[in-house]
Amino acid sequence: MQLTIRLLRETDGRWIADIPELPGVTVYGASPEEATLKAKALALRVVAEEIEHGEMPPGPETLRFSIAA
């Protein structure tokens, strides 16, 4: 599973990171690095919940993160 992290800087200096492949995964951070780490952590929680509730197909899965340019 390939997940894309999109970063955007707000006018107040905060950074927003979201992952379009996982609706609702949007976080704020003081820096791009902080926002990226928070987005990855939340994405892993969401994927874990989907696995626990049988919402993901069975089988080995690799998660990859990329940063959108």
PQR file of N, CA, C, O and H, with PARSE charges and radii, in Angstrom:
ATOM      1  N   MET A   1       0.855  -1.169   0.000 -0.4000 1.5000
ATOM      2  CA  MET A   1       0.000   0.000   0.000 -0.0000 2.0000
ATOM      3  C   MET A   1       0.903   1.235   0.000  0.5500 1.7000
ATOM      4  O   MET A   1       1.752   1.403   0.875 -0.5500 1.4000
ATOM      5  N   GLN A   2       0.706   2.066  -0.970 -0.4000 1.5000
ATOM      6  CA  GLN A   2       1.464   3.316  -1.083 -0.0000 2.0000
ATOM      7  C   GLN A   2       0.609   4.458  -0.542  0.5500 1.7000
ATOM      8  O   GLN A   2      -0.512   4.680  -0.998 -0.5500 1.4000
ATOM      9  H   GLN A   2       0.016   1.929  -1.681  0.4000 1.0000
ATOM     10  N   LEU A   3       1.155   5.178   0.434 -0.4000 1.5000
ATOM     11  CA  LEU A   3       0.452   6.313   1.023 -0.0000 2.0000
ATOM     12  C   LEU A   3       1.243   7.581   0.740  0.5500 1.7000
ATOM     13  O   LEU A   3       2.460   7.617   0.926 -0.5500 1.4000
ATOM     14  H   LEU A   3       2.066   4.998   0.805  0.4000 1.0000
ATOM     15  N   THR A   4       0.557   8.609   0.293 -0.4000 1.5000
ATOM     16  CA  THR A   4       1.191   9.875  -0.046 -0.0000 2.0000
ATOM     17  C   THR A   4       0.909  10.902   1.037  0.5500 1.7000
ATOM     18  O   THR A   4      -0.239  11.109   1.432 -0.5500 1.4000
ATOM     19  H   THR A   4      -0.431   8.580   0.142  0.4000 1.0000
ATOM     20  N   ILE A   5       1.961  11.535   1.509 -0.4000 1.5000
ATOM     21  CA  ILE A   5       1.804  12.597   2.499 -0.0000 2.0000
ATOM     22  C   ILE A   5       1.920  13.938   1.777  0.5500 1.7000
ATOM     23  O   ILE A   5       2.949  14.256   1.182 -0.5500 1.4000
ATOM     24  H   ILE A   5       2.893  11.367   1.189  0.4000 1.0000
ATOM     25  N   ARG A   6       0.844  14.711   1.844 -0.4000 1.5000
ATOM     26  CA  ARG A   6       0.856  16.056   1.246 -0.0000 2.0000
ATOM     27  C   ARG A   6       1.085  17.066   2.356  0.5500 1.7000
ATOM     28  O   ARG A   6       0.444  17.014   3.405 -0.5500 1.4000
ATOM     29  H   ARG A   6       0.008  14.453   2.328  0.4000 1.0000
ATOM     30  N   LEU A   7       2.003  17.979   2.113 -0.4000 1.5000
ATOM     31  CA  LEU A   7       2.324  19.020   3.091 -0.0000 2.0000
ATOM     32  C   LEU A   7       1.927  20.384   2.563  0.5500 1.7000
ATOM     33  O   LEU A   7       2.112  20.687   1.385 -0.5500 1.4000
ATOM     34  H   LEU A   7       2.524  18.022   1.260  0.4000 1.0000
ATOM     35  N   LEU A   8       1.382  21.200   3.445 -0.4000 1.5000
ATOM     36  CA  LEU A   8       0.979  22.553   3.090 -0.0000 2.0000
ATOM     37  C   LEU A   8       1.268  23.452   4.283  0.5500 1.7000
ATOM     38  O   LEU A   8       0.976  23.093   5.424 -0.5500 1.4000
ATOM     39  H   LEU A   8       1.231  20.954   4.402  0.4000 1.0000
ATOM     40  N   ARG A   9       1.842  24.618   4.018 -0.4000 1.5000
ATOM     41  CA  ARG A   9       2.126  25.557   5.101 -0.0000 2.0000
ATOM     42  C   ARG A   9       0.993  26.571   5.207  0.5500 1.7000
ATOM     43  O   ARG A   9       0.603  27.195   4.221 -0.5500 1.4000
ATOM     44  H   ARG A   9       2.079  24.909   3.091  0.4000 1.0000
ATOM     45  N   GLU A  10       0.477  26.720   6.413 -0.4000 1.5000
ATOM     46  CA  GLU A  10      -0.573  27.694   6.685 -0.0000 2.0000
ATOM     47  C   GLU A  10       0.041  29.094   6.792  0.5500 1.7000
ATOM     48  O   GLU A  10       1.252  29.232   6.961 -0.5500 1.4000
ATOM     49  H   GLU A  10       0.794  26.212   7.215  0.4000 1.0000
ATOM     50  N   THR A  11      -0.783  30.114   6.696 -0.4000 1.5000
ATOM     51  CA  THR A  11      -0.293  31.486   6.794 -0.0000 2.0000
ATOM     52  C   THR A  11       0.250  31.808   8.181  0.5500 1.7000
ATOM     53  O   THR A  11       1.069  32.715   8.332 -0.5500 1.4000
ATOM     54  H   THR A  11      -1.767  30.002   6.559  0.4000 1.0000
ATOM     55  N   ASP A  12      -0.205  31.062   9.203 -0.4000 1.5000
ATOM     56  CA  ASP A  12       0.298  31.291  10.563 -0.0000 2.0000
ATOM     57  C   ASP A  12       1.584  30.522  10.853  0.5500 1.7000
ATOM     58  O   ASP A  12       2.085  30.562  11.977 -0.5500 1.4000
ATOM     59  H   ASP A  12      -0.870  30.325   9.080  0.4000 1.0000
ATOM     60  N   GLY A  13       2.128  29.819   9.852 -0.4000 1.5000
ATOM     61  CA  GLY A  13       3.391  29.109  10.003 -0.0000 2.0000
ATOM     62  C   GLY A  13       3.263  27.631  10.315  0.5500 1.7000
ATOM     63  O   GLY A  13       4.239  26.889  10.201 -0.5500 1.4000
ATOM     64  H   GLY A  13       1.721  29.787   8.938  0.4000 1.0000
ATOM     65  N   ARG A  14       2.061  27.184  10.714 -0.4000 1.5000
ATOM     66  CA  ARG A  14       1.880  25.754  10.986 -0.0000 2.0000
ATOM     67  C   ARG A  14       1.904  24.967   9.687  0.5500 1.7000
ATOM     68  O   ARG A  14       1.641  25.506   8.612 -0.5500 1.4000
ATOM     69  H   ARG A  14       1.268  27.787  10.807  0.4000 1.0000
ATOM     70  N   TRP A  15       2.220  23.697   9.801 -0.4000 1.5000
ATOM     71  CA  TRP A  15       2.208  22.801   8.651 -0.0000 2.0000
ATOM     72  C   TRP A  15       1.056  21.817   8.779  0.5500 1.7000
ATOM     73  O   TRP A  15       0.781  21.300   9.862 -0.5500 1.4000
ATOM     74  H   TRP A  15       2.433  23.259  10.674  0.4000 1.0000
ATOM     75  N   ILE A  16       0.388  21.567   7.664 -0.4000 1.5000
ATOM     76  CA  ILE A  16      -0.670  20.562   7.588 -0.0000 2.0000
ATOM     77  C   ILE A  16      -0.123  19.403   6.775  0.5500 1.7000
ATOM     78  O   ILE A  16       0.492  19.600   5.727 -0.5500 1.4000
ATOM     79  H   ILE A  16       0.611  21.987   6.784  0.4000 1.0000
ATOM     80  N   ALA A  17      -0.350  18.199   7.264 -0.4000 1.5000
ATOM     81  CA  ALA A  17      -0.013  16.993   6.507 -0.0000 2.0000
ATOM     82  C   ALA A  17      -1.276  16.160   6.403  0.5500 1.7000
ATOM     83  O   ALA A  17      -1.974  15.945   7.394 -0.5500 1.4000
ATOM     84  H   ALA A  17      -0.850  18.038   8.115  0.4000 1.0000
ATOM     85  N   ASP A  18      -1.564  15.694   5.201 -0.4000 1.5000
ATOM     86  CA  ASP A  18      -2.696  14.798   5.046 -0.0000 2.0000
ATOM     87  C   ASP A  18      -2.310  13.654   4.121  0.5500 1.7000
ATOM     88  O   ASP A  18      -1.363  13.744   3.341 -0.5500 1.4000
ATOM     89  H   ASP A  18      -0.998  15.868   4.396  0.4000 1.0000
ATOM     90  N   ILE A  19      -3.079  12.576   4.236 -0.4000 1.5000
ATOM     91  CA  ILE A  19      -2.862  11.393   3.412 -0.0000 2.0000
ATOM     92  C   ILE A  19      -4.164  11.139   2.657  0.5500 1.7000
ATOM     93  O   ILE A  19      -5.129  10.639   3.234 -0.5500 1.4000
ATOM     94  H   ILE A  19      -3.848  12.503   4.871  0.4000 1.0000
ATOM     95  N   PRO A  20      -4.194  11.481   1.370 -0.5600 1.5000
ATOM     96  CA  PRO A  20      -5.443  11.384   0.602  0.2800 2.0000
ATOM     97  C   PRO A  20      -6.024   9.974   0.531  0.5500 1.7000
ATOM     98  O   PRO A  20      -7.240   9.817   0.420 -0.5500 1.4000
ATOM     99  N   GLU A  21      -5.180   8.949   0.593 -0.4000 1.5000
ATOM    100  CA  GLU A  21      -5.665   7.574   0.503 -0.0000 2.0000
ATOM    101  C   GLU A  21      -6.410   7.135   1.757  0.5500 1.7000
ATOM    102  O   GLU A  21      -7.114   6.125   1.735 -0.5500 1.4000
ATOM    103  H   GLU A  21      -4.192   9.077   0.683  0.4000 1.0000
ATOM    104  N   LEU A  22      -6.263   7.879   2.847 -0.4000 1.5000
ATOM    105  CA  LEU A  22      -6.951   7.560   4.100 -0.0000 2.0000
ATOM    106  C   LEU A  22      -7.748   8.783   4.552  0.5500 1.7000
ATOM    107  O   LEU A  22      -7.213   9.642   5.253 -0.5500 1.4000
ATOM    108  H   LEU A  22      -5.691   8.699   2.864  0.4000 1.0000
ATOM    109  N   PRO A  23      -9.013   8.869   4.162 -0.5600 1.5000
ATOM    110  CA  PRO A  23      -9.825  10.022   4.547  0.2800 2.0000
ATOM    111  C   PRO A  23      -9.796  10.250   6.055  0.5500 1.7000
ATOM    112  O   PRO A  23      -9.900   9.313   6.848 -0.5500 1.4000
ATOM    113  N   GLY A  24      -9.654  11.509   6.425 -0.4000 1.5000
ATOM    114  CA  GLY A  24      -9.632  11.867   7.834 -0.0000 2.0000
ATOM    115  C   GLY A  24      -8.243  11.939   8.438  0.5500 1.7000
ATOM    116  O   GLY A  24      -8.084  12.393   9.572 -0.5500 1.4000
ATOM    117  H   GLY A  24      -9.570  12.269   5.781  0.4000 1.0000
ATOM    118  N   VAL A  25      -7.230  11.495   7.696 -0.4000 1.5000
ATOM    119  CA  VAL A  25      -5.864  11.565   8.216 -0.0000 2.0000
ATOM    120  C   VAL A  25      -5.285  12.920   7.831  0.5500 1.7000
ATOM    121  O   VAL A  25      -4.671  13.079   6.777 -0.5500 1.4000
ATOM    122  H   VAL A  25      -7.359  11.127   6.776  0.4000 1.0000
ATOM    123  N   THR A  26      -5.495  13.876   8.702 -0.4000 1.5000
ATOM    124  CA  THR A  26      -5.003  15.238   8.541 -0.0000 2.0000
ATOM    125  C   THR A  26      -4.505  15.709   9.899  0.5500 1.7000
ATOM    126  O   THR A  26      -5.214  15.610  10.900 -0.5500 1.4000
ATOM    127  H   THR A  26      -5.994  13.746   9.559  0.4000 1.0000
ATOM    128  N   VAL A  27      -3.278  16.223   9.926 -0.4000 1.5000
ATOM    129  CA  VAL A  27      -2.676  16.642  11.195 -0.0000 2.0000
ATOM    130  C   VAL A  27      -1.950  17.970  11.008  0.5500 1.7000
ATOM    131  O   VAL A  27      -1.651  18.380   9.887 -0.5500 1.4000
ATOM    132  H   VAL A  27      -2.702  16.304   9.112  0.4000 1.0000
ATOM    133  N   TYR A  28      -1.676  18.628  12.123 -0.4000 1.5000
ATOM    134  CA  TYR A  28      -0.891  19.861  12.136 -0.0000 2.0000
ATOM    135  C   TYR A  28       0.425  19.608  12.841  0.5500 1.7000
ATOM    136  O   TYR A  28       0.514  18.758  13.727 -0.5500 1.4000
ATOM    137  H   TYR A  28      -1.919  18.294  13.034  0.4000 1.0000
ATOM    138  N   GLY A  29       1.454  20.357  12.439 -0.4000 1.5000
ATOM    139  CA  GLY A  29       2.741  20.300  13.111 -0.0000 2.0000
ATOM    140  C   GLY A  29       3.431  21.647  13.022  0.5500 1.7000
ATOM    141  O   GLY A  29       3.105  22.471  12.167 -0.5500 1.4000
ATOM    142  H   GLY A  29       1.382  21.047  11.719  0.4000 1.0000
ATOM    143  N   ALA A  30       4.386  21.862  13.909 -0.4000 1.5000
ATOM    144  CA  ALA A  30       5.136  23.118  13.912 -0.0000 2.0000
ATOM    145  C   ALA A  30       6.166  23.160  12.787  0.5500 1.7000
ATOM    146  O   ALA A  30       6.625  24.236  12.404 -0.5500 1.4000
ATOM    147  H   ALA A  30       4.651  21.192  14.603  0.4000 1.0000
ATOM    148  N   SER A  31       6.527  21.998  12.260 -0.4000 1.5000
ATOM    149  CA  SER A  31       7.500  21.908  11.173 -0.0000 2.0000
ATOM    150  C   SER A  31       7.032  20.825  10.206  0.5500 1.7000
ATOM    151  O   SER A  31       6.163  20.025  10.553 -0.5500 1.4000
ATOM    152  H   SER A  31       6.154  21.124  12.571  0.4000 1.0000
ATOM    153  N   PRO A  32       7.593  20.785   9.002 -0.5600 1.5000
ATOM    154  CA  PRO A  32       7.205  19.718   8.074  0.2800 2.0000
ATOM    155  C   PRO A  32       7.540  18.338   8.639  0.5500 1.7000
ATOM    156  O   PRO A  32       6.797  17.380   8.427 -0.5500 1.4000
ATOM    157  N   GLU A  33       8.654  18.241   9.354 -0.4000 1.5000
ATOM    158  CA  GLU A  33       9.050  16.957   9.935 -0.0000 2.0000
ATOM    159  C   GLU A  33       8.054  16.492  10.991  0.5500 1.7000
ATOM    160  O   GLU A  33       7.670  15.323  11.021 -0.5500 1.4000
ATOM    161  H   GLU A  33       9.258  19.020   9.526  0.4000 1.0000
ATOM    162  N   GLU A  34       7.639  17.416  11.859 -0.4000 1.5000
ATOM    163  CA  GLU A  34       6.671  17.064  12.902 -0.0000 2.0000
ATOM    164  C   GLU A  34       5.335  16.654  12.279  0.5500 1.7000
ATOM    165  O   GLU A  34       4.738  15.661  12.693 -0.5500 1.4000
ATOM    166  H   GLU A  34       7.952  18.365  11.835  0.4000 1.0000
ATOM    167  N   ALA A  35       4.871  17.403  11.299 -0.4000 1.5000
ATOM    168  CA  ALA A  35       3.604  17.073  10.639 -0.0000 2.0000
ATOM    169  C   ALA A  35       3.695  15.716   9.945  0.5500 1.7000
ATOM    170  O   ALA A  35       2.742  14.937   9.980 -0.5500 1.4000
ATOM    171  H   ALA A  35       5.357  18.210  10.962  0.4000 1.0000
ATOM    172  N   THR A  36       4.828  15.430   9.319 -0.4000 1.5000
ATOM    173  CA  THR A  36       5.019  14.148   8.641 -0.0000 2.0000
ATOM    174  C   THR A  36       4.981  12.997   9.639  0.5500 1.7000
ATOM    175  O   THR A  36       4.316  11.990   9.397 -0.5500 1.4000
ATOM    176  H   THR A  36       5.602  16.063   9.291  0.4000 1.0000
ATOM    177  N   LEU A  37       5.685  13.134  10.754 -0.4000 1.5000
ATOM    178  CA  LEU A  37       5.688  12.081  11.772 -0.0000 2.0000
ATOM    179  C   LEU A  37       4.293  11.841  12.336  0.5500 1.7000
ATOM    180  O   LEU A  37       3.885  10.696  12.533 -0.5500 1.4000
ATOM    181  H   LEU A  37       6.225  13.952  10.951  0.4000 1.0000
ATOM    182  N   LYS A  38       3.571  12.914  12.593 -0.4000 1.5000
ATOM    183  CA  LYS A  38       2.207  12.785  13.121 -0.0000 2.0000
ATOM    184  C   LYS A  38       1.284  12.108  12.107  0.5500 1.7000
ATOM    185  O   LYS A  38       0.442  11.291  12.481 -0.5500 1.4000
ATOM    186  H   LYS A  38       3.902  13.844  12.434  0.4000 1.0000
ATOM    187  N   ALA A  39       1.441  12.446  10.822 -0.4000 1.5000
ATOM    188  CA  ALA A  39       0.613  11.834   9.776 -0.0000 2.0000
ATOM    189  C   ALA A  39       0.899  10.339   9.665  0.5500 1.7000
ATOM    190  O   ALA A  39      -0.025   9.539   9.520 -0.5500 1.4000
ATOM    191  H   ALA A  39       2.124  13.109  10.518  0.4000 1.0000
ATOM    192  N   LYS A  40       2.177   9.959   9.732 -0.4000 1.5000
ATOM    193  CA  LYS A  40       2.528   8.536   9.682 -0.0000 2.0000
ATOM    194  C   LYS A  40       1.936   7.788  10.871  0.5500 1.7000
ATOM    195  O   LYS A  40       1.384   6.700  10.706 -0.5500 1.4000
ATOM    196  H   LYS A  40       2.928  10.609   9.849  0.4000 1.0000
ATOM    197  N   ALA A  41       2.045   8.358  12.059 -0.4000 1.5000
ATOM    198  CA  ALA A  41       1.521   7.704  13.266 -0.0000 2.0000
ATOM    199  C   ALA A  41       0.008   7.516  13.166  0.5500 1.7000
ATOM    200  O   ALA A  41      -0.509   6.444  13.480 -0.5500 1.4000
ATOM    201  H   ALA A  41       2.494   9.242  12.194  0.4000 1.0000
ATOM    202  N   LEU A  42      -0.696   8.554  12.730 -0.4000 1.5000
ATOM    203  CA  LEU A  42      -2.149   8.447  12.606 -0.0000 2.0000
ATOM    204  C   LEU A  42      -2.527   7.445  11.515  0.5500 1.7000
ATOM    205  O   LEU A  42      -3.480   6.684  11.683 -0.5500 1.4000
ATOM    206  H   LEU A  42      -0.276   9.424  12.475  0.4000 1.0000
ATOM    207  N   ALA A  43      -1.803   7.435  10.413 -0.4000 1.5000
ATOM    208  CA  ALA A  43      -2.079   6.482   9.335 -0.0000 2.0000
ATOM    209  C   ALA A  43      -1.933   5.050   9.833  0.5500 1.7000
ATOM    210  O   ALA A  43      -2.752   4.192   9.502 -0.5500 1.4000
ATOM    211  H   ALA A  43      -1.029   8.052  10.277  0.4000 1.0000
ATOM    212  N   LEU A  44      -0.904   4.787  10.622 -0.4000 1.5000
ATOM    213  CA  LEU A  44      -0.715   3.441  11.157 -0.0000 2.0000
ATOM    214  C   LEU A  44      -1.857   3.051  12.086  0.5500 1.7000
ATOM    215  O   LEU A  44      -2.289   1.898  12.091 -0.5500 1.4000
ATOM    216  H   LEU A  44      -0.239   5.484  10.891  0.4000 1.0000
ATOM    217  N   ARG A  45      -2.350   4.011  12.874 -0.4000 1.5000
ATOM    218  CA  ARG A  45      -3.497   3.722  13.741 -0.0000 2.0000
ATOM    219  C   ARG A  45      -4.745   3.386  12.920  0.5500 1.7000
ATOM    220  O   ARG A  45      -5.477   2.450  13.240 -0.5500 1.4000
ATOM    221  H   ARG A  45      -1.999   4.948  12.870  0.4000 1.0000
ATOM    222  N   VAL A  46      -4.975   4.159  11.862 -0.4000 1.5000
ATOM    223  CA  VAL A  46      -6.149   3.933  11.012 -0.0000 2.0000
ATOM    224  C   VAL A  46      -6.065   2.570  10.337  0.5500 1.7000
ATOM    225  O   VAL A  46      -7.046   1.827  10.305 -0.5500 1.4000
ATOM    226  H   VAL A  46      -4.380   4.920  11.602  0.4000 1.0000
ATOM    227  N   VAL A  47      -4.894   2.242   9.798 -0.4000 1.5000
ATOM    228  CA  VAL A  47      -4.716   0.952   9.134 -0.0000 2.0000
ATOM    229  C   VAL A  47      -4.904  -0.188  10.142  0.5500 1.7000
ATOM    230  O   VAL A  47      -5.528  -1.199   9.820 -0.5500 1.4000
ATOM    231  H   VAL A  47      -4.097   2.845   9.824  0.4000 1.0000
ATOM    232  N   ALA A  48      -4.371  -0.034  11.352 -0.4000 1.5000
ATOM    233  CA  ALA A  48      -4.541  -1.063  12.381 -0.0000 2.0000
ATOM    234  C   ALA A  48      -6.022  -1.274  12.705  0.5500 1.7000
ATOM    235  O   ALA A  48      -6.472  -2.410  12.850 -0.5500 1.4000
ATOM    236  H   ALA A  48      -3.864   0.788  11.614  0.4000 1.0000
ATOM    237  N   GLU A  49      -6.768  -0.189  12.816 -0.4000 1.5000
ATOM    238  CA  GLU A  49      -8.209  -0.293  13.075 -0.0000 2.0000
ATOM    239  C   GLU A  49      -8.919  -1.029  11.939  0.5500 1.7000
ATOM    240  O   GLU A  49      -9.788  -1.866  12.181 -0.5500 1.4000
ATOM    241  H   GLU A  49      -6.402   0.734  12.698  0.4000 1.0000
ATOM    242  N   GLU A  50      -8.545  -0.714  10.704 -0.4000 1.5000
ATOM    243  CA  GLU A  50      -9.165  -1.378   9.554 -0.0000 2.0000
ATOM    244  C   GLU A  50      -8.862  -2.875   9.568  0.5500 1.7000
ATOM    245  O   GLU A  50      -9.732  -3.686   9.249 -0.5500 1.4000
ATOM    246  H   GLU A  50      -7.839  -0.034  10.507  0.4000 1.0000
ATOM    247  N   ILE A  51      -7.646  -3.242   9.931 -0.4000 1.5000
ATOM    248  CA  ILE A  51      -7.283  -4.653  10.016 -0.0000 2.0000
ATOM    249  C   ILE A  51      -8.100  -5.333  11.115  0.5500 1.7000
ATOM    250  O   ILE A  51      -8.653  -6.412  10.900 -0.5500 1.4000
ATOM    251  H   ILE A  51      -6.939  -2.584  10.190  0.4000 1.0000
ATOM    252  N   GLU A  52      -8.177  -4.708  12.288 -0.4000 1.5000
ATOM    253  CA  GLU A  52      -8.911  -5.286  13.411 -0.0000 2.0000
ATOM    254  C   GLU A  52     -10.385  -5.495  13.101  0.5500 1.7000
ATOM    255  O   GLU A  52     -10.997  -6.445  13.589 -0.5500 1.4000
ATOM    256  H   GLU A  52      -7.728  -3.831  12.462  0.4000 1.0000
ATOM    257  N   HIS A  53     -10.957  -4.609  12.290 -0.4000 1.5000
ATOM    258  CA  HIS A  53     -12.385  -4.701  11.971 -0.0000 2.0000
ATOM    259  C   HIS A  53     -12.655  -5.434  10.653  0.5500 1.7000
ATOM    260  O   HIS A  53     -13.784  -5.432  10.161 -0.5500 1.4000
ATOM    261  H   HIS A  53     -10.460  -3.837  11.894  0.4000 1.0000
ATOM    262  N   GLY A  54     -11.626  -6.056  10.084 -0.4000 1.5000
ATOM    263  CA  GLY A  54     -11.801  -6.827   8.862 -0.0000 2.0000
ATOM    264  C   GLY A  54     -12.091  -5.995   7.634  0.5500 1.7000
ATOM    265  O   GLY A  54     -12.651  -6.503   6.662 -0.5500 1.4000
ATOM    266  H   GLY A  54     -10.709  -6.057  10.483  0.4000 1.0000
ATOM    267  N   GLU A  55     -11.721  -4.725   7.656 -0.4000 1.5000
ATOM    268  CA  GLU A  55     -11.997  -3.842   6.528 -0.0000 2.0000
ATOM    269  C   GLU A  55     -10.875  -3.843   5.487  0.5500 1.7000
ATOM    270  O   GLU A  55     -10.998  -3.205   4.441 -0.5500 1.4000
ATOM    271  H   GLU A  55     -11.266  -4.313   8.446  0.4000 1.0000
ATOM    272  N   MET A  56      -9.787  -4.553   5.768 -0.4000 1.5000
ATOM    273  CA  MET A  56      -8.681  -4.673   4.817 -0.0000 2.0000
ATOM    274  C   MET A  56      -8.605  -6.114   4.356  0.5500 1.7000
ATOM    275  O   MET A  56      -8.855  -7.032   5.137 -0.5500 1.4000
ATOM    276  H   MET A  56      -9.687  -5.071   6.618  0.4000 1.0000
ATOM    277  N   PRO A  57      -8.261  -6.320   3.098 -0.5600 1.5000
ATOM    278  CA  PRO A  57      -8.136  -7.699   2.627  0.2800 2.0000
ATOM    279  C   PRO A  57      -7.002  -8.419   3.350  0.5500 1.7000
ATOM    280  O   PRO A  57      -6.001  -7.793   3.700 -0.5500 1.4000
ATOM    281  N   PRO A  58      -7.141  -9.721   3.579 -0.5600 1.5000
ATOM    282  CA  PRO A  58      -6.087 -10.463   4.253  0.2800 2.0000
ATOM    283  C   PRO A  58      -4.851 -10.595   3.379  0.5500 1.7000
ATOM    284  O   PRO A  58      -4.902 -10.403   2.164 -0.5500 1.4000
ATOM    285  N   GLY A  59      -3.765 -10.921   4.010 -0.4000 1.5000
ATOM    286  CA  GLY A  59      -2.525 -11.143   3.280 -0.0000 2.0000
ATOM    287  C   GLY A  59      -1.458 -10.167   3.704  0.5500 1.7000
ATOM    288  O   GLY A  59      -1.743  -9.152   4.339 -0.5500 1.4000
ATOM    289  H   GLY A  59      -3.724 -11.077   4.997  0.4000 1.0000
ATOM    290  N   PRO A  60      -0.229 -10.479   3.349 -0.5600 1.5000
ATOM    291  CA  PRO A  60       0.872  -9.578   3.710  0.2800 2.0000
ATOM    292  C   PRO A  60       0.732  -8.246   2.996  0.5500 1.7000
ATOM    293  O   PRO A  60       0.358  -8.185   1.824 -0.5500 1.4000
ATOM    294  N   GLU A  61       1.025  -7.229   3.689 -0.4000 1.5000
ATOM    295  CA  GLU A  61       0.887  -5.874   3.142 -0.0000 2.0000
ATOM    296  C   GLU A  61       2.098  -5.056   3.577  0.5500 1.7000
ATOM    297  O   GLU A  61       2.532  -5.129   4.726 -0.5500 1.4000
ATOM    298  H   GLU A  61       1.329  -7.278   4.641  0.4000 1.0000
ATOM    299  N   THR A  62       2.621  -4.297   2.664 -0.4000 1.5000
ATOM    300  CA  THR A  62       3.723  -3.396   2.968 -0.0000 2.0000
ATOM    301  C   THR A  62       3.203  -1.975   2.853  0.5500 1.7000
ATOM    302  O   THR A  62       2.556  -1.622   1.867 -0.5500 1.4000
ATOM    303  H   THR A  62       2.268  -4.238   1.731  0.4000 1.0000
ATOM    304  N   LEU A  63       3.484  -1.166   3.856 -0.4000 1.5000
ATOM    305  CA  LEU A  63       3.113   0.248   3.807 -0.0000 2.0000
ATOM    306  C   LEU A  63       4.328   1.048   3.385  0.5500 1.7000
ATOM    307  O   LEU A  63       5.418   0.874   3.931 -0.5500 1.4000
ATOM    308  H   LEU A  63       4.009  -1.453   4.657  0.4000 1.0000
ATOM    309  N   ARG A  64       4.139   1.919   2.418 -0.4000 1.5000
ATOM    310  CA  ARG A  64       5.190   2.826   1.986 -0.0000 2.0000
ATOM    311  C   ARG A  64       4.642   4.239   2.024  0.5500 1.7000
ATOM    312  O   ARG A  64       3.508   4.495   1.620 -0.5500 1.4000
ATOM    313  H   ARG A  64       3.254   2.060   1.975  0.4000 1.0000
ATOM    314  N   PHE A  65       5.455   5.139   2.510 -0.4000 1.5000
ATOM    315  CA  PHE A  65       5.067   6.544   2.557 -0.0000 2.0000
ATOM    316  C   PHE A  65       5.921   7.315   1.560  0.5500 1.7000
ATOM    317  O   PHE A  65       7.121   7.067   1.444 -0.5500 1.4000
ATOM    318  H   PHE A  65       6.376   4.931   2.839  0.4000 1.0000
ATOM    319  N   SER A  66       5.315   8.236   0.851 -0.4000 1.5000
ATOM    320  CA  SER A  66       6.062   9.158   0.007 -0.0000 2.0000
ATOM    321  C   SER A  66       5.562  10.561   0.281  0.5500 1.7000
ATOM    322  O   SER A  66       4.407  10.760   0.655 -0.5500 1.4000
ATOM    323  H   SER A  66       4.340   8.438   0.945  0.4000 1.0000
ATOM    324  N   ILE A  67       6.429  11.520   0.094 -0.4000 1.5000
ATOM    325  CA  ILE A  67       6.069  12.912   0.294 -0.0000 2.0000
ATOM    326  C   ILE A  67       5.750  13.529  -1.066  0.5500 1.7000
ATOM    327  O   ILE A  67       6.562  13.468  -1.989 -0.5500 1.4000
ATOM    328  H   ILE A  67       7.368  11.358  -0.210  0.4000 1.0000
ATOM    329  N   ALA A  68       4.567  14.120  -1.183 -0.4000 1.5000
ATOM    330  CA  ALA A  68       4.170  14.768  -2.440 -0.0000 2.0000
ATOM    331  C   ALA A  68       4.977  16.047  -2.622  0.5500 1.7000
ATOM    332  O   ALA A  68       5.158  16.823  -1.684 -0.5500 1.4000
ATOM    333  H   ALA A  68       3.907  14.170  -0.433  0.4000 1.0000
ATOM    334  N   ALA A  69       5.444  16.246  -3.812 -0.4000 1.5000
ATOM    335  CA  ALA A  69       6.243  17.447  -4.108 -0.0000 2.0000
ATOM    336  C   ALA A  69       5.351  18.590  -4.490  0.5500 1.7000
ATOM    337  O   ALA A  69       5.838  19.685  -4.774 -0.5500 1.4000
ATOM    338  H   ALA A  69       5.297  15.615  -4.574  0.4000 1.0000
TER
END
